[in-house]
Amino acid sequence: MNKPTRPFDFDRYEELLRDPEHAAIYLAEFLESGDMELFQEALRHVAKAQAGGLAGVAEQADLNRGSLYKSLSKNGKPQFETLAKILAAMGLQFTITPSHQQS
């Protein structure tokens, strides 16, 4: 799989990111890259695309809006629990699958 270099053009794909299936595929690509900064940017894009935007996601996740912005900022270091709440607010969840790498 090619390593993504940055999230795609948000304005062009905003409608697709509202759909949980498309959002999951989009986020998985960045999570698999191992680049947490890119993943956070992608997660921010998906959150912005949701009904109510970032403020709506913060409310659904029972997070302070400022905390959500900080967590998804370039320098944010969100805890796993915070990421799980954000994903749940958007109808998504983490899953764990076996690696396809062999030792």
C-alpha positions in Angstrom: 0.0 0.0 0.0 1.3 3.4 -0.8 1.8 5.7 2.1 -0.5 8.7 2.0 1.3 12.0 2.0 -1.6 14.2 3.2 -5.4 14.0 3.4 -7.2 14.7 0.1 -9.0 17.9 -0.9 -11.6 18.4 1.9 -13.9 20.7 0.0 -14.1 18.3 -2.9 -14.9 15.2 -0.8 -16.8 16.7 2.2 -20.1 15.0 1.2 -18.3 11.6 1.0 -16.8 12.0 4.5 -20.3 12.3 6.0 -20.9 8.6 5.0 -19.5 6.3 7.7 -18.3 3.7 5.1 -16.3 6.3 3.1 -15.1 8.0 6.3 -13.8 4.6 7.7 -11.9 3.8 4.5 -10.4 7.3 4.4 -9.3 7.2 8.1 -8.0 3.7 7.8 -5.5 4.7 5.1 -4.0 7.4 7.3 -4.0 5.2 10.4 -2.2 2.4 8.6 0.4 4.9 7.4 1.6 5.2 11.0 1.7 9.0 10.7 -0.4 10.2 13.7 -0.3 13.8 12.5 -1.8 12.9 9.2 -4.4 10.7 10.9 -5.4 13.5 13.2 -5.8 15.9 10.2 -7.9 13.3 8.4 -10.0 12.8 11.6 -10.5 16.6 11.8 -11.7 16.6 8.2 -14.2 13.9 8.9 -15.4 15.6 12.0 -15.8 18.9 10.1 -17.9 17.2 7.5 -20.4 15.8 10.1 -23.8 17.5 10.7 -23.0 20.2 13.2 -19.3 20.2 12.3 -16.6 20.0 15.0 -18.9 21.6 17.6 -21.6 18.9 16.9 -19.0 16.1 17.2 -17.7 17.6 20.5 -21.2 17.7 21.9 -22.0 14.1 20.8 -18.7 12.9 22.2 -19.3 14.7 25.5 -16.1 16.7 25.0 -15.3 20.4 25.5 -15.1 22.0 22.0 -11.7 23.4 22.9 -10.5 20.0 23.9 -11.6 18.5 20.6 -9.8 21.2 18.6 -6.6 20.7 20.7 -6.8 16.9 20.4 -7.1 17.1 16.6 -4.6 19.9 16.1 -1.2 19.3 14.5 0.5 19.2 17.9 -2.3 17.4 19.7 -1.6 14.2 21.6 -5.1 12.8 22.1 -5.6 9.9 24.5 -7.1 6.6 23.2 -10.3 7.3 25.1 -10.7 10.7 23.5 -10.2 9.2 20.0 -12.7 6.5 20.7 -15.3 9.1 21.9 -14.7 11.1 18.7 -15.1 8.1 16.5 -18.2 6.9 18.3 -19.8 10.4 17.9 -19.4 9.9 14.1 -20.7 6.4 14.1 -17.2 4.8 13.8 -15.1 2.6 16.0 -11.6 1.2 16.2 -11.0 -2.4 15.2 -8.0 -4.6 15.5 -7.0 -7.0 12.7 -4.0 -9.2 12.2 -1.0 -7.7 10.4 -0.2 -9.0 7.0 3.5 -8.8 7.7 5.4 -12.0 8.4 8.5 -12.1 10.4 
